[in-house]
Amino acid sequence: MVLESIAKIIKIQLPAYLKKLPLPETIGGFARLTVSEWLRLLPLLGILALLGYLTIRPFLPKKKKQKDSLINLKIQKENPKVVNEIDIEDLKSASACYCRCWRSKTFPVCDKSHIKHNMLTGDNVGPLILKKKIL
């Protein structure tokens, strides 16, 4: 049933559709097409563009992972070295998480931005977790 439907589309409907398309005889004929004729050509042109893209896609350069890039992109760039000191006695809760990936929007506190950073770069950085011993 499914194969019969596909065969009907390929053998009957597709040739009939292609015969009705306003394909000009010359390249200059495309300039003389009306808006409605261009709209009738759009599905075919879209499919051809998709097939062309899928054909060349394996040969396109792959996106490189950011393995050798800077870690700190924006935090305290005016300083030669970024240092944050926090006294353990000043911790208000039993534990605190601090950023080590430099991507946190609440730096120096971790906001779990390292998860996205790790997915993009293949890195394995995580937060520094400080815990208070409760005696």
Buried (B, 14 or more C-beta within 10 A) or exposed (E): EEEEEEEEEEEEEEEEEEEEEBEEEEEEEEEEBEEEBEEBBEEEEEEEEEEEEEEEEEEEEEEEEEEEEEBEEEBEEEEEEEEEEEEEEEEEEEEBBBBBBBBBEEBBBBBBBBEEBBEEBEBEBBBEEBEEEEE
